[in-house]
Amino acid sequence: MKDALTYEIINPEEVGADSSKIVLTARSGRSALAYRFQKLGFQFDRNDVDVLYTNFLKVADQKKEVEDHDLQAMANQYQTQSAVA
């Protein structure tokens, strides 16, 4: 994930796409989830991601793809719950 050239044979912009995007599904792992949260501006440690991953799987089982707005809602709810606890 650090260097797109290791897994993309051409630059997405060269064929008219805005950029490449990792699709999150029920089969996505914790690392992909943590990476997407980081891209959205959230900084969660490993324990946080473990808790969020459980919620992520519930959403992913209901939907084909988990989108950024789903992750933002999930992260905001988690942060609110963590602040209260």
C-alpha positions, -999 to +999 in steps of 0.1 A: +000+000+000+029+023+006+040+023-030+012+019-056+037+009-083+041-025-065+005-035-073-007-012-101+006-018-136-003+017-147-012+050-130-050+053-128-048+089-139-034+078-172-066+060-181-090+087-169-096+075-133-092+099-104-072+075-083-071+039-071-092+030-042-092+000-019-127-015-016-136-026+019-158-057+021-165-083+048-133-100+037-111-070+043-086-072+071-078-050+100-048-034+082-070-023+053-095-009+078-068+010+098-054+024+066-087+037+055-094+053+089-060+069+087-068+083+052-100+097+066-080+115+093-086+092+123-057+080+145-066+047+162-043+023+179-044-015+175-069-020+203-092+006+189-091-010+154-099-044+170-131-029+185-140-010+154-134-041+133-162-060+150-186-031+141-171-030+106-179-067+100-215-061+111-219-033+085-200-052+059-222-082+062-252-060+055-237-041+026-216-052-003-191-024+002-184-002+032-180+033+021-162+063+036-194+078+051-201+045+069-165+045+083-168+081+094-201+074+112-185+044+129-154+063+140-174+092+153-197+069+173-167+051+187-150+083+197-181+095+214-185+063+233-148+063+243-151+099+256-180+090+278-164+058+292 
